[in-house]
Amino acid sequence: MFFKKKPKYLVFDNEKNRLLIKINEIAHIITTESISNGYFINIHLINGNSLDLDCFTKEVRDKTYEKIKNILIN
């Protein structure tokens, strides 16, 4: 019998940087949008810090949010 381990980190990776966020340190995640600034995912941590991910389009934001939500739920 195999058990899938819940991941310990959310990993955001691009050509230049890698960001690791411990899943057990996440307080909540919300999505926001601004007509002048774009579409964002806001990750709030237990320690009071927050991270804003600029997703550029609504479609990218919604897909990314769904992926994050599925990781956190499963």
All heavy atoms as a GROMACS GRO file, in nm:
protein
  618
    1MET      N    1   0.084  -0.117   0.000
    1MET     CA    2   0.000   0.000   0.000
    1MET      C    3   0.089   0.124   0.000
    1MET      O    4   0.187   0.130   0.072
    1MET     CB    5  -0.090  -0.002   0.124
    1MET     CG    6  -0.191   0.110   0.125
    1MET     SD    7  -0.299   0.106   0.270
    1MET     CE    8  -0.401  -0.033   0.230
    2PHE      N    9   0.054   0.221  -0.083
    2PHE     CA   10   0.131   0.344  -0.094
    2PHE      C   11   0.054   0.461  -0.036
    2PHE      O   12  -0.066   0.472  -0.056
    2PHE     CB   13   0.165   0.374  -0.240
    2PHE     CG   14   0.256   0.272  -0.301
    2PHE    CD1   15   0.206   0.168  -0.375
    2PHE    CD2   16   0.393   0.282  -0.282
    2PHE    CE1   17   0.290   0.074  -0.430
    2PHE    CE2   18   0.479   0.189  -0.337
    2PHE     CZ   19   0.427   0.085  -0.411
    3PHE      N   20   0.124   0.545   0.035
    3PHE     CA   21   0.064   0.666   0.089
    3PHE      C   22   0.134   0.786   0.026
    3PHE      O   23   0.256   0.793   0.026
    3PHE     CB   24   0.080   0.674   0.241
    3PHE     CG   25   0.005   0.566   0.311
    3PHE    CD1   26   0.069   0.449   0.350
    3PHE    CD2   27  -0.130   0.579   0.337
    3PHE    CE1   28   0.001   0.349   0.415
    3PHE    CE2   29  -0.198   0.479   0.402
    3PHE     CZ   30  -0.134   0.363   0.441
    4LYS      N   31   0.056   0.875  -0.027
    4LYS     CA   32   0.114   0.996  -0.085
    4LYS      C   33   0.137   1.096   0.028
    4LYS      O   34   0.046   1.129   0.103
    4LYS     CB   35   0.018   1.055  -0.188
    4LYS     CG   36   0.074   1.176  -0.258
    4LYS     CD   37  -0.023   1.228  -0.361
    4LYS     CE   38   0.032   1.354  -0.422
    4LYS     NZ   39  -0.061   1.415  -0.514
    5LYS      N   40   0.261   1.141   0.040
    5LYS     CA   41   0.292   1.239   0.143
    5LYS      C   42   0.244   1.376   0.101
    5LYS      O   43   0.256   1.415  -0.014
    5LYS     CB   44   0.444   1.246   0.166
    5LYS     CG   45   0.501   1.127   0.233
    5LYS     CD   46   0.649   1.150   0.259
    5LYS     CE   47   0.710   1.034   0.331
    5LYS     NZ   48   0.853   1.055   0.358
    6LYS      N   49   0.190   1.447   0.196
    6LYS     CA   50   0.152   1.585   0.170
    6LYS      C   51   0.280   1.668   0.156
    6LYS      O   52   0.372   1.654   0.236
    6LYS     CB   53   0.067   1.640   0.284
    6LYS     CG   54   0.010   1.776   0.256
    6LYS     CD   55  -0.090   1.815   0.361
    6LYS     CE   56  -0.145   1.951   0.325
    6LYS     NZ   57  -0.261   1.986   0.398
    7PRO      N   58   0.286   1.752   0.053
    7PRO     CA   59   0.409   1.831   0.037
    7PRO      C   60   0.430   1.926   0.154
    7PRO      O   61   0.335   1.972   0.218
    7PRO     CB   62   0.384   1.908  -0.092
    7PRO     CG   63   0.239   1.905  -0.114
    7PRO     CD   64   0.187   1.783  -0.046
    8LYS      N   65   0.556   1.955   0.184
    8LYS     CA   66   0.589   2.045   0.295
    8LYS      C   67   0.602   2.189   0.250
    8LYS      O   68   0.594   2.279   0.331
    8LYS     CB   69   0.720   2.000   0.360
    8LYS     CG   70   0.711   1.866   0.427
    8LYS     CD   71   0.843   1.829   0.491
    8LYS     CE   72   0.831   1.690   0.553
    8LYS     NZ   73   0.954   1.652   0.619
    9TYR      N   74   0.622   2.210   0.120
    9TYR     CA   75   0.646   2.344   0.068
    9TYR      C   76   0.563   2.370  -0.058
    9TYR      O   77   0.540   2.278  -0.136
    9TYR     CB   78   0.793   2.364   0.030
    9TYR     CG   79   0.889   2.354   0.143
    9TYR    CD1   80   0.949   2.233   0.174
    9TYR    CD2   81   0.921   2.465   0.220
    9TYR    CE1   82   1.039   2.223   0.279
    9TYR    CE2   83   1.010   2.456   0.324
    9TYR     CZ   84   1.069   2.336   0.354
    9TYR     OH   85   1.158   2.326   0.458
   10LEU      N   86   0.524   2.494  -0.076
   10LEU     CA   87   0.480   2.542  -0.207
   10LEU      C   88   0.606   2.594  -0.274
   10LEU      O   89   0.683   2.667  -0.213
   10LEU     CB   90   0.380   2.658  -0.194
   10LEU     CG   91   0.238   2.625  -0.154
   10LEU    CD1   92   0.158   2.754  -0.144
   10LEU    CD2   93   0.174   2.532  -0.254
   11VAL      N   94   0.627   2.556  -0.398
   11VAL     CA   95   0.748   2.598  -0.469
   11VAL      C   96   0.706   2.681  -0.590
   11VAL      O   97   0.630   2.635  -0.674
   11VAL     CB   98   0.829   2.476  -0.516
   11VAL    CG1   99   0.953   2.521  -0.592
   11VAL    CG2  100   0.867   2.388  -0.399
   12PHE      N  101   0.758   2.803  -0.595
   12PHE     CA  102   0.738   2.889  -0.710
   12PHE      C  103   0.874   2.906  -0.775
   12PHE      O  104   0.968   2.953  -0.713
   12PHE     CB  105   0.681   3.025  -0.668
   12PHE     CG  106   0.547   3.013  -0.602
   12PHE    CD1  107   0.536   3.008  -0.464
   12PHE    CD2  108   0.433   3.006  -0.679
   12PHE    CE1  109   0.413   2.996  -0.404
   12PHE    CE2  110   0.309   2.993  -0.619
   12PHE     CZ  111   0.298   2.989  -0.482
   13ASP      N  112   0.883   2.864  -0.900
   13ASP     CA  113   1.012   2.857  -0.966
   13ASP      C  114   1.004   2.928  -1.100
   13ASP      O  115   0.909   2.911  -1.175
   13ASP     CB  116   1.047   2.710  -0.988
   13ASP     CG  117   1.195   2.683  -0.996
   13ASP    OD1  118   1.273   2.778  -0.990
   13ASP    OD2  119   1.230   2.565  -1.007
   14ASN      N  120   1.104   3.010  -1.130
   14ASN     CA  121   1.118   3.066  -1.263
   14ASN      C  122   1.263   3.058  -1.305
   14ASN      O  123   1.344   2.994  -1.239
   14ASN     CB  124   1.061   3.209  -1.272
   14ASN     CG  125   1.139   3.310  -1.190
   14ASN    OD1  126   1.255   3.288  -1.156
   14ASN    ND2  127   1.077   3.420  -1.157
   15GLU      N  128   1.298   3.122  -1.413
   15GLU     CA  129   1.434   3.110  -1.466
   15GLU      C  130   1.541   3.164  -1.370
   15GLU      O  131   1.654   3.118  -1.369
   15GLU     CB  132   1.444   3.184  -1.598
   15GLU     CG  133   1.352   3.126  -1.704
   15GLU     CD  134   1.324   3.224  -1.816
   15GLU    OE1  135   1.372   3.338  -1.810
   15GLU    OE2  136   1.254   3.184  -1.909
   16LYS      N  137   1.507   3.262  -1.290
   16LYS     CA  138   1.607   3.329  -1.206
   16LYS      C  139   1.595   3.295  -1.057
   16LYS      O  140   1.693   3.300  -0.985
   16LYS     CB  141   1.596   3.480  -1.222
   16LYS     CG  142   1.626   3.527  -1.362
   16LYS     CD  143   1.612   3.677  -1.372
   16LYS     CE  144   1.636   3.723  -1.514
   16LYS     NZ  145   1.620   3.866  -1.528
   17ASN      N  146   1.475   3.267  -1.011
   17ASN     CA  147   1.453   3.254  -0.866
   17ASN      C  148   1.370   3.132  -0.833
   17ASN      O  149   1.292   3.083  -0.914
   17ASN     CB  150   1.379   3.378  -0.813
   17ASN     CG  151   1.456   3.504  -0.838
   17ASN    OD1  152   1.571   3.515  -0.800
   17ASN    ND2  153   1.394   3.600  -0.904
   18ARG      N  154   1.384   3.088  -0.709
   18ARG     CA  155   1.299   2.983  -0.654
   18ARG      C  156   1.252   3.029  -0.516
   18ARG      O  157   1.332   3.073  -0.434
   18ARG     CB  158   1.375   2.853  -0.640
   18ARG     CG  159   1.292   2.746  -0.568
   18ARG     CD  160   1.359   2.614  -0.568
   18ARG     NE  161   1.333   2.556  -0.698
   18ARG     CZ  162   1.381   2.439  -0.736
   18ARG    NH1  163   1.456   2.370  -0.655
   18ARG    NH2  164   1.352   2.391  -0.854
   19LEU      N  165   1.123   3.020  -0.493
   19LEU     CA  166   1.064   3.060  -0.366
   19LEU      C  167   1.000   2.939  -0.302
   19LEU      O  168   0.918   2.870  -0.365
   19LEU     CB  169   0.958   3.169  -0.390
   19LEU     CG  170   0.876   3.212  -0.269
   19LEU    CD1  171   0.966   3.279  -0.165
   19LEU    CD2  172   0.766   3.304  -0.313
   20LEU      N  173   1.037   2.910  -0.178
   20LEU     CA  174   0.978   2.800  -0.102
   20LEU      C  175   0.899   2.857   0.014
   20LEU      O  176   0.950   2.939   0.090
   20LEU     CB  177   1.087   2.707  -0.048
   20LEU     CG  178   1.181   2.642  -0.149
   20LEU    CD1  179   1.292   2.570  -0.076
   20LEU    CD2  180   1.105   2.548  -0.238
   21ILE      N  181   0.776   2.813   0.029
   21ILE     CA  182   0.692   2.856   0.141
   21ILE      C  183   0.646   2.731   0.214
   21ILE      O  184   0.587   2.641   0.153
   21ILE     CB  185   0.569   2.936   0.092
   21ILE    CG1  186   0.612   3.058   0.014
   21ILE    CG2  187   0.480   2.974   0.210
   21ILE    CD1  188   0.497   3.132  -0.052
   22LYS      N  189   0.674   2.723   0.344
   22LYS     CA  190   0.629   2.609   0.422
   22LYS      C  191   0.476   2.612   0.431
   22LYS      O  192   0.417   2.712   0.470
   22LYS     CB  193   0.687   2.612   0.563
   22LYS     CG  194   0.830   2.569   0.570
   22LYS     CD  195   0.874   2.558   0.714
   22LYS     CE  196   1.016   2.507   0.720
   22LYS     NZ  197   1.061   2.492   0.859
   23ILE      N  198   0.416   2.500   0.396
   23ILE     CA  199   0.270   2.493   0.395
   23ILE      C  200   0.212   2.514   0.535
   23ILE      O  201   0.111   2.582   0.550
   23ILE     CB  202   0.224   2.358   0.335
   23ILE    CG1  203   0.250   2.361   0.185
   23ILE    CG2  204   0.078   2.330   0.366
   23ILE    CD1  205   0.214   2.237   0.110
   24ASN      N  206   0.278   2.464   0.639
   24ASN     CA  207   0.224   2.478   0.774
   24ASN      C  208   0.238   2.621   0.829
   24ASN      O  209   0.192   2.650   0.938
   24ASN     CB  210   0.284   2.375   0.870
   24ASN     CG  211   0.433   2.391   0.886
   24ASN    OD1  212   0.497   2.471   0.818
   24ASN    ND2  213   0.489   2.316   0.977
   25GLU      N  214   0.303   2.710   0.754
   25GLU     CA  215   0.314   2.850   0.796
   25GLU      C  216   0.214   2.942   0.726
   25GLU      O  217   0.212   3.061   0.751
   25GLU     CB  218   0.457   2.900   0.772
   25GLU     CG  219   0.559   2.832   0.860
   25GLU     CD  220   0.700   2.882   0.837
   25GLU    OE1  221   0.721   2.970   0.752
   25GLU    OE2  222   0.791   2.832   0.905
   26ILE      N  223   0.132   2.886   0.639
   26ILE     CA  224   0.034   2.966   0.565
   26ILE      C  225  -0.091   2.984   0.649
   26ILE      O  226  -0.151   2.887   0.695
   26ILE     CB  227   0.000   2.900   0.430
   26ILE    CG1  228   0.124   2.896   0.341
   26ILE    CG2  229  -0.114   2.974   0.362
   26ILE    CD1  230   0.106   2.820   0.212
   27ALA      N  231  -0.132   3.109   0.670
   27ALA     CA  232  -0.254   3.138   0.743
   27ALA      C  233  -0.374   3.131   0.649
   27ALA      O  234  -0.472   3.062   0.675
   27ALA     CB  235  -0.246   3.274   0.809
   28HIS      N  236  -0.368   3.205   0.539
   28HIS     CA  237  -0.473   3.200   0.438
   28HIS      C  238  -0.424   3.260   0.306
   28HIS      O  239  -0.323   3.328   0.302
   28HIS     CB  240  -0.601   3.269   0.485
   28HIS     CG  241  -0.586   3.414   0.512
   28HIS    ND1  242  -0.541   3.463   0.633
   28HIS    CD2  243  -0.605   3.523   0.433
   28HIS    CE1  244  -0.537   3.595   0.627
   28HIS    NE2  245  -0.574   3.634   0.507
   29ILE      N  246  -0.500   3.231   0.202
   29ILE     CA  247  -0.467   3.279   0.068
   29ILE      C  248  -0.592   3.343   0.009
   29ILE      O  249  -0.701   3.286   0.016
   29ILE     CB  250  -0.420   3.163  -0.022
   29ILE    CG1  251  -0.293   3.101   0.034
   29ILE    CG2  252  -0.397   3.211  -0.164
   29ILE    CD1  253  -0.246   2.979  -0.040
   30ILE      N  254  -0.575   3.461  -0.048
   30ILE     CA  255  -0.686   3.528  -0.114
   30ILE      C  256  -0.643   3.574  -0.252
   30ILE      O  257  -0.525   3.584  -0.281
   30ILE     CB  258  -0.739   3.649  -0.032
   30ILE    CG1  259  -0.628   3.752  -0.011
   30ILE    CG2  260  -0.796   3.604   0.101
   30ILE    CD1  261  -0.675   3.881   0.051
   31THR      N  262  -0.742   3.600  -0.336
   31THR     CA  263  -0.713   3.657  -0.467
   31THR      C  264  -0.768   3.799  -0.471
   31THR      O  265  -0.870   3.829  -0.411
   31THR     CB  266  -0.778   3.576  -0.581
   31THR    OG1  267  -0.919   3.575  -0.564
   31THR    CG2  268  -0.727   3.434  -0.582
   32THR      N  269  -0.695   3.886  -0.538
   32THR     CA  270  -0.737   4.025  -0.552
   32THR      C  271  -0.712   4.069  -0.695
   32THR      O  272  -0.637   4.007  -0.769
   32THR     CB  273  -0.660   4.118  -0.456
   32THR    OG1  274  -0.520   4.110  -0.484
   32THR    CG2  275  -0.684   4.084  -0.312
   33GLU      N  276  -0.779   4.178  -0.730
   33GLU     CA  277  -0.753   4.237  -0.860
   33GLU      C  278  -0.768   4.388  -0.851
   33GLU      O  279  -0.842   4.440  -0.768
   33GLU     CB  280  -0.844   4.180  -0.967
   33GLU     CG  281  -0.992   4.196  -0.942
   33GLU     CD  282  -1.073   4.120  -1.045
   33GLU    OE1  283  -1.079   3.997  -1.037
   33GLU    OE2  284  -1.128   4.188  -1.133
   34SER      N  285  -0.690   4.453  -0.932
   34SER     CA  286  -0.691   4.598  -0.936
   34SER      C  287  -0.693   4.640  -1.082
   34SER      O  288  -0.616   4.588  -1.163
   34SER     CB  289  -0.566   4.653  -0.867
   34SER     OG  290  -0.550   4.789  -0.894
   35ILE      N  291  -0.780   4.731  -1.115
   35ILE     CA  292  -0.790   4.776  -1.254
   35ILE      C  293  -0.658   4.834  -1.301
   35ILE      O  294  -0.613   4.810  -1.412
   35ILE     CB  295  -0.904   4.878  -1.270
   35ILE    CG1  296  -1.037   4.808  -1.244
   35ILE    CG2  297  -0.902   4.942  -1.407
   35ILE    CD1  298  -1.155   4.900  -1.236
   36SER      N  299  -0.591   4.906  -1.214
   36SER     CA  300  -0.466   4.972  -1.255
   36SER      C  301  -0.343   4.883  -1.241
   36SER      O  302  -0.246   4.900  -1.313
   36SER     CB  303  -0.446   5.100  -1.175
   36SER     OG  304  -0.436   5.069  -1.038
   37ASN      N  305  -0.345   4.786  -1.149
   37ASN     CA  306  -0.223   4.708  -1.120
   37ASN      C  307  -0.226   4.563  -1.165
   37ASN      O  308  -0.123   4.499  -1.168
   37ASN     CB  309  -0.192   4.714  -0.971
   37ASN     CG  310  -0.154   4.853  -0.928
   37ASN    OD1  311  -0.100   4.929  -1.005
   37ASN    ND2  312  -0.182   4.885  -0.803
   38GLY      N  313  -0.341   4.504  -1.190
   38GLY     CA  314  -0.346   4.366  -1.237
   38GLY      C  315  -0.411   4.270  -1.140
   38GLY      O  316  -0.491   4.308  -1.056
   39TYR      N  317  -0.372   4.144  -1.152
   39TYR     CA  318  -0.433   4.034  -1.076
   39TYR      C  319  -0.328   3.970  -0.985
   39TYR      O  320  -0.217   3.942  -1.028
   39TYR     CB  321  -0.488   3.930  -1.173
   39TYR     CG  322  -0.594   3.989  -1.264
   39TYR    CD1  323  -0.561   4.044  -1.387
   39TYR    CD2  324  -0.726   3.990  -1.224
   39TYR    CE1  325  -0.657   4.099  -1.469
   39TYR    CE2  326  -0.824   4.045  -1.305
   39TYR     CZ  327  -0.789   4.099  -1.427
   39TYR     OH  328  -0.885   4.154  -1.507
   40PHE      N  329  -0.369   3.945  -0.860
   40PHE     CA  330  -0.274   3.898  -0.759
   40PHE      C  331  -0.329   3.782  -0.678
   40PHE      O  332  -0.450   3.768  -0.662
   40PHE     CB  333  -0.241   4.011  -0.661
   40PHE     CG  334  -0.175   4.129  -0.724
   40PHE    CD1  335  -0.251   4.234  -0.771
   40PHE    CD2  336  -0.038   4.134  -0.738
   40PHE    CE1  337  -0.191   4.344  -0.831
   40PHE    CE2  338   0.023   4.243  -0.797
   40PHE     CZ  339  -0.054   4.348  -0.844
   41ILE      N  340  -0.237   3.701  -0.627
   41ILE     CA  341  -0.267   3.603  -0.523
   41ILE      C  342  -0.190   3.651  -0.401
   41ILE      O  343  -0.069   3.672  -0.407
   41ILE     CB  344  -0.222   3.462  -0.563
   41ILE    CG1  345  -0.300   3.415  -0.686
   41ILE    CG2  346  -0.240   3.366  -0.445
   41ILE    CD1  347  -0.250   3.283  -0.742
   42ASN      N  348  -0.261   3.671  -0.291
   42ASN     CA  349  -0.200   3.717  -0.167
   42ASN      C  350  -0.191   3.600  -0.070
   42ASN      O  351  -0.292   3.543  -0.032
   42ASN     CB  352  -0.282   3.829  -0.104
   42ASN     CG  353  -0.310   3.940  -0.202
   42ASN    OD1  354  -0.420   3.950  -0.251
   42ASN    ND2  355  -0.211   4.022  -0.231
   43ILE      N  356  -0.068   3.565  -0.031
   43ILE     CA  357  -0.044   3.456   0.064
   43ILE      C  358  -0.004   3.520   0.196
   43ILE      O  359   0.098   3.587   0.205
   43ILE     CB  360   0.067   3.362   0.013
   43ILE    CG1  361   0.027   3.304  -0.123
   43ILE    CG2  362   0.095   3.253   0.116
   43ILE    CD1  363   0.137   3.222  -0.188
   44HIS      N  364  -0.088   3.500   0.298
   44HIS     CA  365  -0.061   3.554   0.431
   44HIS      C  366  -0.008   3.443   0.520
   44HIS      O  367  -0.064   3.335   0.527
   44HIS     CB  368  -0.190   3.614   0.490
   44HIS     CG  369  -0.240   3.729   0.410
   44HIS    ND1  370  -0.231   3.858   0.454
   44HIS    CD2  371  -0.298   3.735   0.288
   44HIS    CE1  372  -0.281   3.940   0.363
   44HIS    NE2  373  -0.323   3.867   0.261
   45LEU      N  374   0.101   3.472   0.588
   45LEU     CA  375   0.166   3.373   0.674
   45LEU      C  376   0.126   3.393   0.820
   45LEU      O  377   0.083   3.501   0.860
   45LEU     CB  378   0.318   3.382   0.658
   45LEU     CG  379   0.370   3.365   0.516
   45LEU    CD1  380   0.521   3.384   0.514
   45LEU    CD2  381   0.330   3.232   0.457
   46ILE      N  382   0.146   3.291   0.899
   46ILE     CA  383   0.112   3.294   1.042
   46ILE      C  384   0.190   3.403   1.115
   46ILE      O  385   0.138   3.467   1.206
   46ILE     CB  386   0.137   3.156   1.106
   46ILE    CG1  387   0.038   3.054   1.049
   46ILE    CG2  388   0.126   3.161   1.257
   46ILE    CD1  389   0.069   2.910   1.087
   47ASN      N  390   0.314   3.427   1.074
   47ASN     CA  391   0.397   3.524   1.143
   47ASN      C  392   0.363   3.670   1.109
   47ASN      O  393   0.428   3.762   1.156
   47ASN     CB  394   0.545   3.497   1.117
   47ASN     CG  395   0.585   3.520   0.973
   47ASN    OD1  396   0.509   3.569   0.893
   47ASN    ND2  397   0.708   3.482   0.942
   48GLY      N  398   0.262   3.691   1.026
   48GLY     CA  399   0.219   3.826   0.992
   48GLY      C  400   0.270   3.878   0.860
   48GLY      O  401   0.222   3.979   0.808
   49ASN      N  402   0.368   3.812   0.802
   49ASN     CA  403   0.419   3.852   0.671
   49ASN      C  404   0.323   3.808   0.562
   49ASN      O  405   0.241   3.718   0.582
   49ASN     CB  406   0.557   3.791   0.645
   49ASN     CG  407   0.663   3.849   0.734
   49ASN    OD1  408   0.654   3.962   0.777
   49ASN    ND2  409   0.764   3.769   0.764
   50SER      N  410   0.335   3.871   0.447
   50SER     CA  411   0.253   3.830   0.333
   50SER      C  412   0.334   3.840   0.205
   50SER      O  413   0.436   3.907   0.198
   50SER     CB  414   0.127   3.916   0.324
   50SER     OG  415   0.161   4.050   0.295
   51LEU      N  416   0.286   3.772   0.106
   51LEU     CA  417   0.351   3.767  -0.024
   51LEU      C  418   0.244   3.791  -0.130
   51LEU      O  419   0.138   3.729  -0.127
   51LEU     CB  420   0.414   3.629  -0.044
   51LEU     CG  421   0.472   3.598  -0.181
   51LEU    CD1  422   0.596   3.683  -0.203
   51LEU    CD2  423   0.503   3.452  -0.192
   52ASP      N  424   0.271   3.881  -0.223
   52ASP     CA  425   0.179   3.909  -0.333
   52ASP      C  426   0.239   3.855  -0.461
   52ASP      O  427   0.348   3.895  -0.501
   52ASP     CB  428   0.154   4.059  -0.347
   52ASP     CG  429   0.087   4.119  -0.225
   52ASP    OD1  430   0.016   4.045  -0.154
   52ASP    OD2  431   0.106   4.238  -0.201
   53LEU      N  432   0.169   3.762  -0.525
   53LEU     CA  433   0.214   3.708  -0.653
   53LEU      C  434   0.139   3.780  -0.764
   53LEU      O  435   0.017   3.773  -0.772
   53LEU     CB  436   0.184   3.558  -0.660
   53LEU     CG  437   0.249   3.471  -0.555
   53LEU    CD1  438   0.200   3.328  -0.569
   53LEU    CD2  439   0.400   3.476  -0.568
   54ASP      N  440   0.210   3.849  -0.850
   54ASP     CA  441   0.150   3.919  -0.963
   54ASP      C  442   0.132   3.818  -1.076
   54ASP      O  443   0.228   3.762  -1.127
   54ASP     CB  444   0.240   4.034  -1.008
   54ASP     CG  445   0.175   4.123  -1.111
   54ASP    OD1  446   0.069   4.085  -1.164
   54ASP    OD2  447   0.230   4.230  -1.138
   55CYS      N  448   0.007   3.795  -1.114
   55CYS     CA  449  -0.023   3.691  -1.214
   55CYS      C  450  -0.051   3.748  -1.353
   55CYS      O  451  -0.073   3.672  -1.446
   55CYS     CB  452  -0.142   3.609  -1.167
   55CYS     SG  453  -0.108   3.521  -1.014
   56PHE      N  454  -0.053   3.876  -1.368
   56PHE     CA  455  -0.067   3.946  -1.496
   56PHE      C  456  -0.206   3.932  -1.560
   56PHE      O  457  -0.259   4.030  -1.609
   56PHE     CB  458   0.042   3.905  -1.596
   56PHE     CG  459   0.180   3.934  -1.547
   56PHE    CD1  460   0.262   3.832  -1.505
   56PHE    CD2  461   0.226   4.064  -1.539
   56PHE    CE1  462   0.391   3.859  -1.458
   56PHE    CE2  463   0.354   4.092  -1.492
   56PHE     CZ  464   0.435   3.989  -1.452
   57THR      N  465  -0.265   3.814  -1.564
   57THR     CA  466  -0.398   3.799  -1.622
   57THR      C  467  -0.489   3.724  -1.524
   57THR      O  468  -0.441   3.649  -1.438
   57THR     CB  469  -0.396   3.722  -1.755
   57THR    OG1  470  -0.359   3.587  -1.730
   57THR    CG2  471  -0.302   3.787  -1.855
   58LYS      N  472  -0.617   3.741  -1.542
   58LYS     CA  473  -0.715   3.675  -1.455
   58LYS      C  474  -0.707   3.523  -1.472
   58LYS      O  475  -0.717   3.449  -1.375
   58LYS     CB  476  -0.855   3.725  -1.489
   58LYS     CG  477  -0.963   3.674  -1.398
   58LYS     CD  478  -1.096   3.736  -1.436
   58LYS     CE  479  -1.205   3.712  -1.337
   58LYS     NZ  480  -1.238   3.578  -1.305
   59GLU      N  481  -0.688   3.477  -1.595
   59GLU     CA  482  -0.682   3.333  -1.622
   59GLU      C  483  -0.563   3.268  -1.551
   59GLU      O  484  -0.577   3.162  -1.490
   59GLU     CB  485  -0.673   3.307  -1.773
   59GLU     CG  486  -0.798   3.346  -1.849
   59GLU     CD  487  -0.810   3.496  -1.875
   59GLU    OE1  488  -0.707   3.567  -1.872
   59GLU    OE2  489  -0.922   3.543  -1.897
   60VAL      N  490  -0.447   3.331  -1.557
   60VAL     CA  491  -0.328   3.278  -1.489
   60VAL      C  492  -0.350   3.277  -1.339
   60VAL      O  493  -0.319   3.180  -1.271
   60VAL     CB  494  -0.201   3.359  -1.526
   60VAL    CG1  495  -0.085   3.321  -1.438
   60VAL    CG2  496  -0.168   3.341  -1.672
   61ARG      N  497  -0.407   3.387  -1.286
   61ARG     CA  498  -0.432   3.393  -1.143
   61ARG      C  499  -0.526   3.282  -1.099
   61ARG      O  500  -0.500   3.212  -1.001
   61ARG     CB  501  -0.492   3.528  -1.106
   61ARG     CG  502  -0.512   3.539  -0.954
   61ARG     CD  503  -0.617   3.635  -0.911
   61ARG     NE  504  -0.746   3.605  -0.968
   61ARG     CZ  505  -0.846   3.690  -0.969
   61ARG    NH1  506  -0.832   3.810  -0.919
   61ARG    NH2  507  -0.961   3.657  -1.022
   62ASP      N  508  -0.635   3.262  -1.172
   62ASP     CA  509  -0.733   3.161  -1.133
   62ASP      C  510  -0.676   3.020  -1.141
   62ASP      O  511  -0.699   2.938  -1.051
   62ASP     CB  512  -0.858   3.174  -1.219
   62ASP     CG  513  -0.934   3.304  -1.192
   62ASP    OD1  514  -0.906   3.370  -1.090
   62ASP    OD2  515  -1.020   3.339  -1.276
   63LYS      N  516  -0.599   2.989  -1.244
   63LYS     CA  517  -0.538   2.856  -1.256
   63LYS      C  518  -0.437   2.832  -1.145
   63LYS      O  519  -0.432   2.725  -1.084
   63LYS     CB  520  -0.470   2.841  -1.392
   63LYS     CG  521  -0.566   2.820  -1.506
   63LYS     CD  522  -0.491   2.802  -1.636
   63LYS     CE  523  -0.586   2.788  -1.752
   63LYS     NZ  524  -0.513   2.771  -1.880
   64THR      N  525  -0.355   2.933  -1.116
   64THR     CA  526  -0.254   2.920  -1.011
   64THR      C  527  -0.320   2.904  -0.875
   64THR      O  528  -0.280   2.819  -0.794
   64THR     CB  529  -0.161   3.043  -1.010
   64THR    OG1  530  -0.104   3.058  -1.140
   64THR    CG2  531  -0.051   3.029  -0.907
   65TYR      N  532  -0.425   2.982  -0.850
   65TYR     CA  533  -0.498   2.972  -0.723
   65TYR      C  534  -0.558   2.832  -0.705
   65TYR      O  535  -0.550   2.773  -0.597
   65TYR     CB  536  -0.607   3.079  -0.717
   65TYR     CG  537  -0.689   3.073  -0.592
   65TYR    CD1  538  -0.636   3.115  -0.470
   65TYR    CD2  539  -0.820   3.025  -0.593
   65TYR    CE1  540  -0.711   3.109  -0.354
   65TYR    CE2  541  -0.895   3.020  -0.479
   65TYR     CZ  542  -0.841   3.061  -0.359
   65TYR     OH  543  -0.916   3.054  -0.245
   66GLU      N  544  -0.616   2.778  -0.811
   66GLU     CA  545  -0.675   2.644  -0.803
   66GLU      C  546  -0.568   2.538  -0.773
   66GLU      O  547  -0.591   2.448  -0.693
   66GLU     CB  548  -0.749   2.610  -0.932
   66GLU     CG  549  -0.882   2.678  -0.946
   66GLU     CD  550  -0.979   2.645  -0.833
   66GLU    OE1  551  -0.989   2.527  -0.793
   66GLU    OE2  552  -1.044   2.738  -0.785
   67LYS      N  553  -0.452   2.550  -0.835
   67LYS     CA  554  -0.343   2.455  -0.808
   67LYS      C  555  -0.298   2.464  -0.663
   67LYS      O  556  -0.276   2.362  -0.597
   67LYS     CB  557  -0.225   2.482  -0.902
   67LYS     CG  558  -0.250   2.440  -1.043
   67LYS     CD  559  -0.130   2.468  -1.130
   67LYS     CE  560  -0.157   2.431  -1.273
   67LYS     NZ  561  -0.040   2.460  -1.360
   68ILE      N  562  -0.282   2.586  -0.613
   68ILE     CA  563  -0.240   2.604  -0.474
   68ILE      C  564  -0.346   2.547  -0.380
   68ILE      O  565  -0.314   2.476  -0.285
   68ILE     CB  566  -0.214   2.753  -0.444
   68ILE    CG1  567  -0.092   2.802  -0.520
   68ILE    CG2  568  -0.196   2.776  -0.293
   68ILE    CD1  569  -0.073   2.954  -0.514
   69LYS      N  570  -0.471   2.578  -0.407
   69LYS     CA  571  -0.580   2.531  -0.322
   69LYS      C  572  -0.585   2.378  -0.318
   69LYS      O  573  -0.601   2.319  -0.211
   69LYS     CB  574  -0.714   2.588  -0.373
   69LYS     CG  575  -0.829   2.562  -0.281
   69LYS     CD  576  -0.952   2.638  -0.324
   69LYS     CE  577  -1.011   2.570  -0.444
   69LYS     NZ  578  -1.142   2.625  -0.482
   70ASN      N  579  -0.566   2.314  -0.432
   70ASN     CA  580  -0.567   2.168  -0.437
   70ASN      C  581  -0.451   2.108  -0.359
   70ASN      O  582  -0.466   2.005  -0.294
   70ASN     CB  583  -0.564   2.119  -0.582
   70ASN     CG  584  -0.696   2.141  -0.652
   70ASN    OD1  585  -0.799   2.153  -0.589
   70ASN    ND2  586  -0.691   2.152  -0.783
   71ILE      N  587  -0.335   2.172  -0.365
   71ILE     CA  588  -0.220   2.124  -0.287
   71ILE      C  589  -0.250   2.134  -0.138
   71ILE      O  590  -0.219   2.043  -0.061
   71ILE     CB  591  -0.093   2.201  -0.324
   71ILE    CG1  592  -0.047   2.162  -0.465
   71ILE    CG2  593   0.019   2.177  -0.222
   71ILE    CD1  594   0.063   2.251  -0.520
   72LEU      N  595  -0.307   2.245  -0.096
   72LEU     CA  596  -0.333   2.266   0.046
   72LEU      C  597  -0.443   2.176   0.099
   72LEU      O  598  -0.438   2.132   0.215
   72LEU     CB  599  -0.369   2.413   0.072
   72LEU     CG  600  -0.258   2.514   0.042
   72LEU    CD1  601  -0.309   2.655   0.065
   72LEU    CD2  602  -0.136   2.486   0.125
   73ILE      N  603  -0.541   2.144   0.018
   73ILE     CA  604  -0.653   2.061   0.062
   73ILE      C  605  -0.613   1.914   0.069
   73ILE      O  606  -0.650   1.843   0.161
   73ILE     CB  607  -0.775   2.079  -0.031
   73ILE    CG1  608  -0.834   2.219  -0.010
   73ILE    CG2  609  -0.879   1.974  -0.005
   73ILE    CD1  610  -0.942   2.254  -0.109
   74ASN      N  611  -0.536   1.867  -0.028
   74ASN     CA  612  -0.501   1.724  -0.035
   74ASN      C  613  -0.386   1.688   0.054
   74ASN      O  614  -0.314   1.738   0.113
   74ASN     CB  615  -0.469   1.684  -0.178
   74ASN     CG  616  -0.593   1.693  -0.264
   74ASN    OD1  617  -0.703   1.672  -0.216
   74ASN    ND2  618  -0.574   1.724  -0.390
   0.00000   0.00000   0.00000
